[in-house]
Amino acid sequence: MQFTGDGQILEQKKRGVVNPYPPLYSFNFRGIPMNFFFLIPSSTIRTSTPKKIKSVIGGQKRVDVFSRIMLNLCRWKDRCDAKLVVVLYLSHPEENLTFTIPLDSISSPIENELEATEFMIHLLNSPDELGITIEKQDFSTLLSNLASDCNFFYLTSSGEDISQLDEDSMKSKNLCFILGSQMDLTHTQEKNLSKFNPTLISVGDREYLASHVVSIINHYLFTKFK
Ligand SMILES: C[S@@+](CC[C@H](N)C(=O)[O-])C[C@H]1O[C@@H](n2cnc3c(N)ncnc32)[C@H](O)[C@@H]1O
């Protein structure tokens, strides 16, 4: 298609020639929708500190990193029948808390940064109101629990290209993508993770924001397996 810049793209979208929304992709194993987990530890986010919109956006605890991850994953969740689940792990020694957030259980819309930030504040201040499961556990217990029905993929720029995520690895188990938030995993976390023999995958030589990495993973899965 030759691009003339005279409004043809907008016109085609209006007429439905260019679909602005990608079709629904199917990820299931023997008819059961797969779960895609995104496990992201943070050592800085604390439940104890008061959180307001102003202190969260650009604040040192970097709750905003998670707001963006939530926003980006919510945009993908309606495009496939896999269940997307965010596992936020607060690794500060006084926390050791896991928040397991199935995105289809969120009733309030997350369509922009403000809504994503409000969700995060609500989640950290009063998770019970949102019906989110919280467990106090160390990182290795969390990994053991997930490993029972997940294949692990550790996101690192020094891993193998994401294209090694092929049909064989998609079969038989749910997928769990593990990545750092504003910081990489610690040595201890990596050591714990290594016991589960994760596949190391890279989305390129450069370092990307965690919220970008989750989008790249979804983009890859949805274009490869559509
Ligand atoms: C913002 S980065 C972490 C901080 C970064 N390593 C730094 O200090 O500059 C967030 C996480 O996204 C993942 N990540 C970033 N770039 C990546 C890449 N090119 N390939 C795979 N994973 C990547 C890693 O898990 C990383 O810990």
The ligand as an ORCA input file, in Angstrom:
! r2SCAN-3c Opt
* xyz 0 1
  C      14.819     -1.797     33.414
  S      15.491     -3.382     33.276
  C      16.445     -3.543     34.747
  C      17.531     -2.600     34.947
  C      18.682     -2.641     33.984
  N      19.347     -3.913     33.944
  C      19.654     -1.564     34.319
  O      20.068     -1.495     35.486
  O      19.955     -0.797     33.437
  C      14.131     -4.398     33.638
  C      14.242     -5.872     33.336
  O      13.776     -6.107     32.016
  C      14.454     -7.231     31.481
  N      15.140     -6.784     30.258
  C      15.550     -5.534     29.940
  N      16.120     -5.511     28.719
  C      16.042     -6.791     28.256
  C      16.452     -7.428     27.042
  N      17.079     -6.757     26.067
  N      16.189     -8.739     26.879
  C      15.570     -9.456     27.859
  N      15.172     -8.900     29.029
  C      15.418     -7.604     29.229
  C      15.429     -7.738     32.525
  O      14.832     -8.810     33.241
  C      15.602     -6.506     33.411
  O      15.941     -6.852     34.737
*
